[in-house]
């Protein structure tokens, strides 16, 4: 999706803040922050050696293929926040391995307890239980790879201008979500094929 398309869809759906977390880069998030009339959180979904971790409020890229511990350390060095996406999605090979999840649990700031692309609702429930067990903030994400997915899951919270206000807002906020159709995975696959062959 182009940045302009994302912004137009967000405006139509009444979304006034977006976290942009492309895989292994903050480039589009930084570009979006420069042009967007709404709040943009610069993030990155980083592929570690043991699965994915999201960094939020980043200033520069975190390289992929580092250990989870090193990835978390580099996010924190930038003053960023550590979020674990889809931690118990049984069908997603990219989720953070359970032993690594437990190892970095003390450094995690928040857990994605509702992911719209999860197939089994019970996997989101496991994420809630994990967040409760460790006293972690709970967030949700659309995991949008297409316009039809933007805003499927969001956090209702107070407006913020700083990272500290964001954390307070999340703590008092409410995760609202709906599952996307499983067909969105076919859309993603088609998009990847198209990109590959158009190069």
C-alpha positions, 0 to 999 in steps of 0.5 A: 500500500502507498503511504497516501492510500493508508492515510486516506483509509485511516481518515475515512475510518476515523483513525487518528494514530497509526503505528507503522511496523514494516518488516525489518525497516523503519523507512516507510514509518519515518516517511509517513511521520514526515507527511502525515496529518495524524500521529505516527509511531515509528516502529519495526517488526524485526525478524530475530533468530528466534522469531519476531519482535516489534520495536516502537518509538524508534529513530533508526532501523534495528538489523534483522537476524540478531538474537532476541536478547540483542534485538531487545537491547538495541530497541532499549538503547534507542529509548524504544518500547518492546512489543511482542506480536502474535506470541501464541499464534499456532499457525505462524512460523514467525512468532517468537519461540516460547523459550525466547519469549520467557527469556526476554519477558522482564524486558517486554513493555507490551504484548499484542493480545489481539491480532486480527490475522490470527485464525484461532481466537484461543491464541489471542486468549493465551496472549492475554493470560501471558500479559496478565501473568507478567503484568505487561501492557496489552495492545492490539494490532490489525497486522494490516497488509491490505486496505481492508484490514486497516483498523480491524483492531485498535486501542481506544485511548487518550491522545498523547504526544510523548512516549510516557503519555502513550504508556499511560494511555495504553494502561488505561485504554481498551483493546477493540478487535475483530478477526480478519477473514482467513482469505487475507493470507491469500491476498498477502501471498498474491502480493508477494508473488506479484512483487517478486515477478515485477522486479 
